[in-house]
Amino acid sequence: MEIKTFKKSYLQGTKSALKSAFFRENSHASFNEWEFAEAVLKSDGYVPELCVIALDGEAVIGYCALTKATIGNQPGLALGPLGVCKEYQNRGAGTALVQACISRARASGSAWIALLGGEYYARFGFEPGRPYGIMVSDRAFDNEHLQILFLDPSIKSRVFGKLIYCDAFYDENGHLL
Ligand SMILES: CC(C)(COP(=O)(O)OP(=O)(O)OC[C@H]1O[C@@H](n2cnc3c(N)ncnc32)[C@H](O)[C@@H]1OP(=O)(O)O)[C@@H](O)C(=O)NCCC(=O)NCCS
């Protein structure tokens, strides 16, 4: 398995990998996570070297994106979506993708990475955003899942307020997808 920078020629493979990771039978979601790979590619928050894929040979088996974001007046990065093909899960690909994103974010000089997610991310140093006064929407569920990793700890006291993702993460009414 190797980690590479995502590029457009991997889009179909990436969509399939994300679909395998996220597809749920009987889901009535109006937006599916596998559409994010294309939406991110076209968005104002897309930074090519910060989107990565995991490959097994030529097959895309996982994807993780970092896109431009702000919290209050502080620029940083948002992580997601992250997905690994069902049949490749629990073999280290998710860890390799997140670690690659964190090291690329560090190299880019970014001060923080925020995300909406579960327990999986604690192992990489992510912590709840709520104690810092960071939120993302009016929905309590979203705010409870907001996590942040400070790459520059000296900035902690200045990062508070609302996390704003790039345009790919909102519907036409401005609601978070
Ligand atoms: C979550 C996901 C990206 C993890 O990638 P992965 O390659 O399967 O994970 P890794 O092999 O790197 O890590 C495996 C470890 O993570 C844990 N883990 C996997 N998914 C987890 C989850 N959703 N919550 C908490 N821990 C999780 C495993 O139990 C295992 O723990 P261990 O190291 O203590 O044994 C992958 O399972 C996936 O795509 N899931 C479906 C989509 C999804 O939920 N994406 C994240 C959205 S927030």
The ligand as a Gaussian input file, in Angstrom:
#p B3LYP/6-31G(d) Opt

LIG

0 1
 C      -12.724000       4.976000       9.908000
 C      -11.769000       4.458000       8.834000
 C      -11.330000       5.581000       7.917000
 C      -10.538000       3.849000       9.538000
 O       -9.616000       3.399000       8.560000
 P       -8.964000       1.952000       8.696000
 O       -7.953000       1.803000       7.633000
 O      -10.054000       0.944000       8.749000
 O       -8.298000       2.078000      10.157000
 P       -6.824000       1.646000      10.609000
 O       -6.519000       0.282000      10.110000
 O       -5.862000       2.722000      10.288000
 O       -7.003000       1.646000      12.168000
 C       -7.669000       0.581000      12.775000
 C       -7.991000       0.974000      14.196000
 O       -8.971000       2.020000      14.191000
 C      -10.117000       1.589000      14.899000
 N      -11.290000       2.133000      14.219000
 C      -11.701000       1.910000      12.954000
 N      -12.821000       2.597000      12.697000
 C      -13.128000       3.259000      13.827000
 C      -14.171000       4.135000      14.183000
 N      -15.151000       4.458000      13.315000
 N      -14.171000       4.658000      15.447000
 C      -13.190000       4.330000      16.334000
 N      -12.153000       3.509000      16.028000
 C      -12.144000       2.975000      14.800000
 C      -10.061000       0.072000      14.826000
 O      -10.800000      -0.503000      15.875000
 C       -8.575000      -0.181000      14.984000
 O       -8.205000      -0.008000      16.337000
 P       -6.855000      -0.671000      16.964000
 O       -5.700000      -0.026000      16.266000
 O       -6.938000      -0.291000      18.407000
 O       -6.978000      -2.117000      16.668000
 C      -12.439000       3.323000       7.975000
 O      -12.796000       2.267000       8.812000
 C      -13.656000       3.808000       7.185000
 O      -13.527000       4.225000       6.059000
 N      -14.857000       3.683000       7.797000
 C      -16.103000       4.066000       7.124000
 C      -16.172000       5.527000       6.827000
 C      -15.945000       6.395000       8.052000
 O      -16.520000       6.139000       9.117000
 N      -15.094000       7.430000       7.898000
 C      -14.737000       8.334000       8.961000
 C      -15.731000       9.408000       9.034000
 S      -15.528000      10.348000      10.512000

